[in-house]
Amino acid sequence: MGLSFLHLLLILIVVLVIFGAGRLPKVMGDVGKGIRNLREGLKGEEEGNAEPKDKP
């Protein structure tokens, strides 16, 4: 069972009621920045694990 259009519409209405239409762009911008920082952190972690294994 996935989310139907009505479920997504109901979630959108609840979010608008909680945050208001004025604060919603700021909240979504903060969420986007958080996701971007998470991806950069994971990328940095993968590059850090690529060190050579034969250290003296």
Beta strands, then each sheet from edge to edge (+ up, - down):
end
